[in-house]
Structures are given as C-alpha cells and as structure tokens.
Amino acid sequence: MENIYDNKEFFDEYAKMPRSFMGLDGAGEWHQLKDMFDDFKDLAVLDIG
C-alpha cells in the first residue's frame, strides 16, 4: 500500500499549506482547540502520534 505522503506531487502541494511552514499558528483548528489544553509551559511532553 502506498503512503500518500510518498507521492511527490501531493507532498509538494501539502508543503505549501500554512500549517506546514507556520506550525500550529497555521492550523485553522488550533485557535479553537488550544483553550481545551492546560498550560504545558516548562513541561516535558512525549508525542507518539
């Protein structure tokens, strides 16, 4: 099974999305979701997603 991210044309277009170069600030849903989380400042977080 092929991974869509291995498709060069798809990846090139995906890389142009704001979330790809702005991180969370470029993710439209982040502004709604961030208030659901506690403050993680000065904590170590393991992301295995």
PAVEXRO-767376 format. One record per residue: residue number from 1; residue in one letter; x, z, y of N, C-alpha, C in turn. Coordinates in pm, whole numbers, m for minus. Layout:
// PAVEXRO-767376
[NUM; "A"; [X; Z; Y]; [X; Z; Y]; [X; Z; Y]]
...
This chain:
// PAVEXRO-767376
[1; "M"; [85; 0; m118]; [0; 0; 0]; [89; 0; 124]]
[2; "E"; [56; m85; 218]; [136; m98; 341]; [91; 2; 446]]
[3; "N"; [185; 62; 513]; [157; 154; 623]; [142; 70; 750]]
[4; "I"; [32; 86; 823]; [7; 6; 944]; [119; 21; 1046]]
[5; "Y"; [185; 135; 1048]; [295; 156; 1144]; [420; 76; 1106]]
[6; "D"; [424; 23; 985]; [534; m63; 944]; [513; m207; 991]]
[7; "N"; [394; m238; 1042]; [364; m371; 1093]; [420; m379; 1236]]
[8; "K"; [517; m466; 1258]; [587; m473; 1387]; [492; m501; 1502]]
[9; "E"; [399; m594; 1485]; [306; m628; 1593]; [219; m507; 1630]]
[10; "F"; [168; m438; 1528]; [88; m319; 1554]; [171; m213; 1626]]
[11; "F"; [290; m185; 1573]; [374; m80; 1630]; [413; m113; 1773]]
[12; "D"; [444; m239; 1801]; [482; m278; 1938]; [368; m251; 2036]]
[13; "E"; [244; m279; 1996]; [129; m253; 2082]; [101; m103; 2092]]
[14; "Y"; [111; m31; 1981]; [89; 113; 1979]; [188; 182; 2072]]
[15; "A"; [310; 134; 2074]; [415; 195; 2158]; [385; 181; 2306]]
[16; "K"; [296; 90; 2344]; [259; 70; 2484]; [150; 168; 2531]]
[17; "M"; [87; 237; 2438]; [m20; 330; 2474]; [39; 448; 2550]]
[18; "P"; [m34; 498; 2651]; [18; 609; 2732]; [65; 729; 2649]]
[19; "R"; [m7; 763; 2541]; [33; 878; 2460]; [168; 856; 2393]]
[20; "S"; [209; 731; 2376]; [336; 703; 2310]; [455; 732; 2400]]
[21; "F"; [437; 722; 2531]; [551; 749; 2619]; [528; 866; 2715]]
[22; "M"; [404; 918; 2721]; [377; 1033; 2806]; [349; 1160; 2727]]
[23; "G"; [346; 1150; 2596]; [317; 1266; 2513]; [175; 1313; 2533]]
[24; "L"; [154; 1443; 2529]; [19; 1499; 2541]; [m49; 1464; 2673]]
[25; "D"; [27; 1451; 2779]; [m33; 1416; 2908]; [m99; 1278; 2904]]
[26; "G"; [m55; 1194; 2812]; [m113; 1060; 2800]; [m222; 1050; 2696]]
[27; "A"; [m252; 1159; 2629]; [m357; 1161; 2527]; [m488; 1203; 2592]]
[28; "G"; [m584; 1113; 2598]; [m709; 1139; 2669]; [m781; 1264; 2622]]
[29; "E"; [m776; 1292; 2493]; [m849; 1407; 2441]; [m779; 1541; 2470]]
[30; "W"; [m652; 1539; 2503]; [m576; 1662; 2521]; [m635; 1749; 2632]]
[31; "H"; [m683; 1686; 2739]; [m734; 1764; 2853]; [m857; 1846; 2814]]
[32; "Q"; [m930; 1803; 2712]; [m1043; 1879; 2662]; [m1000; 1983; 2559]]
[33; "L"; [m903; 1947; 2476]; [m862; 2035; 2365]; [m770; 2150; 2407]]
[34; "K"; [m689; 2130; 2509]; [m586; 2230; 2542]; [m643; 2368; 2573]]
[35; "D"; [m765; 2373; 2626]; [m825; 2503; 2657]; [m867; 2580; 2532]]
[36; "M"; [m869; 2514; 2418]; [m906; 2580; 2292]; [m790; 2655; 2228]]
[37; "F"; [m669; 2632; 2279]; [m549; 2691; 2220]; [m498; 2808; 2302]]
[38; "D"; [m438; 2904; 2235]; [m370; 3013; 2303]; [m244; 2961; 2370]]
[39; "D"; [m184; 3043; 2452]; [m59; 3008; 2517]; [55; 3019; 2415]]
[40; "F"; [123; 2910; 2390]; [232; 2909; 2293]; [369; 2923; 2359]]
[41; "K"; [370; 2954; 2486]; [496; 2967; 2558]; [585; 3072; 2491]]
[42; "D"; [711; 3037; 2471]; [813; 3123; 2412]; [788; 3156; 2265]]
[43; "L"; [703; 3079; 2199]; [679; 3097; 2054]; [740; 2981; 1978]]
[44; "A"; [779; 3008; 1856]; [828; 2902; 1767]; [708; 2849; 1688]]
[45; "V"; [692; 2717; 1686]; [578; 2655; 1618]; [630; 2552; 1520]]
[46; "L"; [580; 2554; 1400]; [615; 2457; 1298]; [499; 2360; 1282]]
[47; "D"; [523; 2234; 1310]; [421; 2130; 1297]; [453; 2048; 1173]]
[48; "I"; [369; 2058; 1073]; [393; 1982; 949]; [291; 1869; 936]]
[49; "G"; [227; 1834; 1048]; [126; 1727; 1049]; [188; 1595; 1038]]
